[in-house]
Amino acid sequence: MTIDKSWTTIRRRGSSNEFWNGLQHFLQMVKPFVNDRGFIKCLCRHCLNNASHQLEDLESHIFRNGFMFGYNQWIHHGEPATANAGMTVAGPSGGIHERDEMFDVLDDIISEDADEDAVGGLSSNDQYDDLFAALRSELYPGVSSFSSLNFLVKLMYLKVLNKWTNKSFDELLKLLKLAFPKIDLVESHYEAKKLMTKMGLGYSSIHVCKNDCALFWKENSLKDTCHVCSESRWKLQSGKRSGKNVPHKVLHYFPVGPRLKRLFATSKTAKLMWWHNTGKSKDNDVMRHPVDGKSWQEFDKWHPQFAGDVRNV
């Protein structure tokens, strides 16, 4: 018998009878599986099956924080391990399509934020509403192989891979909407970029001197001229600054910290991040990774505390 799990993806839980009814049915289903003290693992987005609560607290946790994604087979809550792990999600038109791969991506993002958040759940649940709306939305009526979000992410990947300009991307979106009037897609690259930023794929813009001799950053962020060559930070028209300040050059900086956190937050990439510790060659005469080289080994001797952490990069 297939268990209906579509209610677990509903974002606006307070106004959804479907979510409430699904939660009550779930609580009745797991009653026989509580331990002798009446506790069971909590699968809200804050506890992530790492803490156990009584059923009353489990109800409030799930209702307040939402149901964790990625937990497709409820093996800690009575579902047989041999059951079909595929999760079905209700589409906007009432149809059902297979669980989108982007659920795993959002699961990693939300899990990471939940780990950093104070007790009481996520402080900004609504920040993901646009992402979940795009995830639950079919790209086109009758097309279940792509959600709107999934298609947009792949489209943005192609843009970067093939070095499309923002203008060409906008023109492509216009053409798609002209050819497929019912397609559920953003209107412009600007809107797509805002959506990607919510997934932690944003960047910082830093103005650069026209002659590449300095960045307008930190203590120089408010200056209008370069402190090295005195060149104006802004493009000038007839020797005067235009109405809108337009910098000569802009550096797009991708902060290292958030990206490292995201790499470690995702189970697949996390294994690759510490492979240099777990995948060392056992044959001293074989070098298949820089970790097997003398320079790396010498560095580890000089910095034993750093080397002792498998997450070092």
C-alpha positions as CSV (number, residue, x, y, z in Angstrom):
1,M,0.0,0.0,0.0
2,T,1.4,3.4,-1.0
3,I,1.5,6.0,1.7
4,D,0.4,9.5,0.6
5,K,3.2,11.8,1.5
6,S,2.2,14.8,-0.7
7,W,1.0,16.8,2.3
8,T,4.6,16.9,3.7
9,T,5.7,19.4,1.1
10,I,2.9,22.0,1.7
11,R,4.6,25.3,2.8
12,R,1.7,27.3,4.2
13,R,0.8,24.8,6.9
14,G,-1.3,27.1,9.1
15,S,-4.0,27.6,6.4
16,S,-3.9,24.1,4.9
17,N,-6.5,21.6,5.9
18,E,-4.6,19.0,3.8
19,F,-1.4,19.4,5.8
20,W,-3.3,19.2,9.1
21,N,-5.3,16.1,8.1
22,G,-2.1,14.5,6.8
23,L,-0.3,15.2,10.0
24,Q,-3.1,13.8,12.1
25,H,-3.2,10.6,10.0
26,F,0.6,10.4,10.4
27,L,0.4,10.7,14.2
28,Q,-2.2,7.9,14.3
29,M,0.0,5.7,12.1
30,V,3.1,6.1,14.2
31,K,1.4,5.5,17.6
32,P,2.3,1.8,17.7
33,F,6.0,2.6,17.2
34,V,6.7,4.9,20.1
35,N,9.2,3.5,22.7
36,D,8.4,2.4,26.2
37,R,8.6,6.0,27.4
38,G,6.3,7.3,24.7
39,F,9.0,8.9,22.6
40,I,9.7,8.6,18.9
41,K,12.2,10.3,16.5
42,C,11.2,13.8,15.4
43,L,11.3,14.4,11.6
44,C,10.8,18.1,11.6
45,R,13.3,20.3,9.7
46,H,14.9,21.3,13.0
47,C,15.4,17.9,14.7
48,L,16.0,15.9,11.5
49,N,15.5,12.5,13.2
50,N,18.3,13.4,15.6
51,A,16.0,14.0,18.6
52,S,13.0,12.1,20.1
53,H,9.8,13.6,21.5
54,Q,6.4,12.5,22.7
55,L,3.6,12.6,20.1
56,E,2.2,15.9,21.4
57,D,5.6,17.6,20.9
58,L,6.1,15.8,17.6
59,E,2.9,17.3,16.4
60,S,3.9,20.9,17.3
61,H,7.4,20.5,16.0
62,I,6.2,19.3,12.5
63,F,3.5,21.9,12.4
64,R,5.8,24.8,13.4
65,N,9.0,23.8,11.6
66,G,7.7,21.7,8.7
67,F,8.4,18.1,7.6
68,M,12.0,17.4,6.7
69,F,12.7,16.6,3.0
70,G,14.9,13.8,1.9
71,Y,13.4,11.3,4.4
72,N,11.4,9.4,1.7
73,Q,11.2,6.0,3.4
74,W,9.8,6.3,7.0
75,I,11.9,3.5,8.4
76,H,11.9,5.0,11.9
77,H,8.2,5.5,11.8
78,G,6.8,2.1,10.8
79,E,7.2,2.0,7.1
80,P,8.8,-1.3,6.0
81,A,12.3,-1.0,4.6
82,T,11.3,-2.9,1.5
83,A,8.6,-0.3,0.6
84,N,8.8,1.9,-2.4
85,A,11.0,4.8,-1.5
86,G,9.6,7.1,-4.2
87,M,7.9,10.1,-2.9
88,T,4.9,11.5,-4.8
89,V,4.2,15.2,-4.9
90,A,0.9,16.8,-5.8
91,G,1.2,19.1,-8.8
92,P,-0.6,22.4,-9.1
93,S,-3.3,21.0,-11.3
94,G,-4.1,18.1,-8.8
95,G,-2.0,15.6,-10.8
96,I,0.8,13.6,-9.3
97,H,4.4,13.5,-10.5
98,E,7.5,11.7,-9.1
99,R,9.6,13.5,-6.5
100,D,11.8,16.1,-8.2
101,E,15.5,15.9,-7.8
102,M,15.5,19.5,-6.6
103,F,13.9,18.4,-3.3
104,D,17.3,17.0,-2.3
105,V,18.9,20.3,-3.0
106,L,16.4,22.3,-1.0
107,D,16.6,19.7,1.8
108,D,20.4,20.3,2.1
109,I,19.8,24.1,2.2
110,I,17.1,23.9,4.8
111,S,18.9,21.4,6.9
112,E,22.0,23.6,6.9
113,D,19.9,26.6,8.0
114,A,18.1,24.6,10.6
115,D,21.5,23.5,12.2
116,E,22.5,27.2,12.5
117,D,19.1,28.4,13.8
118,A,18.1,28.7,17.4
119,V,15.8,26.3,19.1
120,G,12.3,26.9,17.9
121,G,12.8,26.2,14.2
122,L,13.7,28.3,11.2
123,S,13.5,32.0,11.8
124,S,12.5,32.8,8.2
125,N,10.3,30.0,6.8
126,D,8.8,32.3,4.2
127,Q,12.2,32.9,2.5
128,Y,11.8,29.6,0.7
129,D,8.2,30.0,-0.4
130,D,9.2,31.1,-4.0
131,L,11.5,28.1,-4.3
132,F,8.9,25.6,-3.1
133,A,6.2,27.2,-5.3
134,A,8.5,26.8,-8.4
135,L,9.3,23.2,-7.2
136,R,5.7,22.2,-6.9
137,S,4.8,23.8,-10.2
138,E,4.8,21.8,-13.4
139,L,6.9,23.4,-16.1
140,Y,4.0,23.0,-18.6
141,P,0.5,21.5,-18.1
142,G,0.9,17.7,-18.6
143,V,4.7,17.8,-18.3
144,S,5.8,16.0,-15.1
145,S,9.4,15.3,-16.0
146,F,10.4,18.8,-15.1
147,S,9.4,21.2,-12.4
148,S,9.6,24.9,-13.1
149,L,12.6,25.2,-10.7
150,N,14.4,22.2,-12.1
151,F,14.2,23.5,-15.6
152,L,15.3,27.0,-14.6
153,V,18.4,25.6,-12.7
154,K,19.4,23.6,-15.8
155,L,18.8,26.6,-18.0
156,M,21.0,28.8,-15.8
157,Y,23.7,26.1,-15.9
158,L,23.7,26.1,-19.7
159,K,24.0,29.9,-19.6
160,V,27.1,29.7,-17.5
161,L,28.6,26.8,-19.4
162,N,28.2,28.4,-22.8
163,K,28.8,32.0,-21.7
164,W,25.5,33.4,-22.8
165,T,24.9,37.1,-22.1
166,N,22.1,38.3,-19.9
167,K,20.4,39.8,-22.9
168,S,20.5,36.5,-24.8
169,F,19.1,34.7,-21.8
170,D,16.2,37.2,-21.6
171,E,15.6,36.8,-25.4
172,L,15.5,33.0,-24.9
173,L,12.9,33.3,-22.1
174,K,10.8,35.6,-24.3
175,L,10.9,33.0,-27.1
176,L,10.0,30.1,-24.8
177,K,7.0,32.1,-23.5
178,L,6.0,33.0,-27.0
179,A,6.2,29.4,-28.3
180,F,4.7,27.9,-25.1
181,P,2.2,30.4,-23.7
182,K,1.3,28.2,-20.7
183,I,4.9,27.6,-19.6
184,D,5.6,28.5,-16.0
185,L,8.9,30.3,-16.1
186,V,10.4,33.5,-14.9
187,E,10.3,36.6,-17.1
188,S,13.9,37.6,-17.0
189,H,17.5,36.8,-16.0
190,Y,17.1,39.3,-13.1
191,E,14.2,37.2,-11.7
192,A,16.1,34.0,-12.2
193,K,19.1,35.4,-10.4
194,K,17.0,36.4,-7.4
195,L,15.6,32.9,-7.2
196,M,19.1,31.3,-7.4
197,T,20.4,33.6,-4.7
198,K,17.8,32.1,-2.3
199,M,19.5,28.8,-3.0
200,G,22.8,30.1,-1.8
201,L,24.1,30.6,-5.3
202,G,24.6,34.4,-5.1
203,Y,27.7,36.5,-5.3
204,S,29.0,39.8,-4.0
205,S,29.7,42.7,-6.4
206,I,32.9,44.7,-5.8
207,H,33.7,47.7,-7.9
208,V,37.2,47.8,-9.4
209,C,39.4,50.7,-10.5
210,K,39.4,51.3,-14.2
211,N,43.2,50.6,-14.3
212,D,42.9,47.4,-12.1
213,C,45.1,48.9,-9.4
214,A,42.6,48.7,-6.5
215,L,39.2,47.4,-5.3
216,F,36.6,49.7,-3.8
217,W,36.2,47.4,-0.9
218,K,36.2,47.5,2.9
219,E,37.8,50.8,4.0
220,N,37.7,52.0,0.3
221,S,34.1,51.0,-0.4
222,L,32.8,54.6,-0.1
223,K,35.4,56.4,-2.1
224,D,34.6,57.9,-5.5
225,T,38.2,57.9,-6.8
226,C,41.0,55.3,-6.7
227,H,43.4,55.8,-3.8
228,V,46.2,54.6,-6.0
229,C,45.9,56.4,-9.3
230,S,43.1,58.9,-8.5
231,E,41.0,57.7,-11.4
232,S,37.2,58.1,-11.1
233,R,35.3,55.1,-9.9
234,W,32.4,56.0,-12.2
235,K,31.9,56.3,-15.9
236,L,31.7,59.9,-16.9
237,Q,29.8,61.6,-19.8
238,S,31.4,64.8,-21.1
239,G,33.6,64.9,-18.0
240,K,30.6,64.7,-15.7
241,R,29.1,61.8,-13.8
242,S,25.8,60.5,-15.4
243,G,22.6,60.6,-13.4
244,K,23.0,57.0,-12.3
245,N,26.4,55.9,-10.9
246,V,27.8,53.3,-13.2
247,P,31.2,51.8,-12.2
248,H,33.9,51.2,-14.8
249,K,34.4,47.6,-13.7
250,V,32.8,45.1,-11.4
251,L,34.3,42.0,-9.8
252,H,31.9,39.2,-9.0
253,Y,33.1,37.6,-5.9
254,F,31.9,34.2,-4.7
255,P,32.5,34.0,-0.9
256,V,34.4,30.9,0.0
257,G,32.9,30.2,3.4
258,P,29.2,29.8,2.3
259,R,30.3,27.5,-0.6
260,L,32.4,25.3,1.6
261,K,29.5,25.0,4.0
262,R,27.2,24.0,1.1
263,L,29.7,21.4,-0.1
264,F,29.8,19.8,3.4
265,A,26.0,20.1,3.8
266,T,25.3,17.9,0.8
267,S,25.9,14.2,1.5
268,K,27.3,13.4,-1.9
269,T,29.8,16.2,-2.1
270,A,30.7,15.9,1.6
271,K,32.2,12.5,0.9
272,L,34.4,14.0,-1.8
273,M,35.5,16.8,0.5
274,W,37.1,14.4,2.9
275,W,38.2,11.8,0.4
276,H,41.8,13.0,0.8
277,N,41.6,11.6,4.3
278,T,39.7,8.4,3.7
279,G,41.0,7.5,0.2
280,K,44.8,7.7,0.7
281,S,46.8,5.2,-1.2
282,K,48.0,2.3,0.9
283,D,50.9,1.7,-1.5
284,N,53.7,4.2,-0.7
285,D,55.0,3.9,-4.2
286,V,51.7,5.0,-5.8
287,M,50.6,8.6,-6.0
288,R,47.0,9.0,-7.1
289,H,46.2,12.2,-5.3
290,P,48.3,15.2,-4.0
291,V,47.7,13.8,-0.4
292,D,50.1,11.0,-1.3
293,G,52.9,13.5,-2.1
294,K,55.8,14.5,0.1
295,S,54.7,18.2,0.2
296,W,51.3,17.4,1.6
297,Q,52.7,15.0,4.2
298,E,55.3,17.5,5.2
299,F,52.6,20.1,5.7
300,D,50.6,17.7,7.9
301,K,53.7,17.3,10.1
302,W,54.0,21.0,10.6
303,H,50.3,21.5,11.3
304,P,49.1,18.4,13.1
305,Q,45.9,20.0,14.6
306,F,44.8,21.1,11.1
307,A,45.7,17.8,9.6
308,G,43.8,15.9,12.3
309,D,40.4,17.3,11.1
310,V,39.2,15.3,8.1
311,R,37.3,18.3,6.9
312,N,40.5,20.3,6.2
313,V,40.8,21.8,2.7
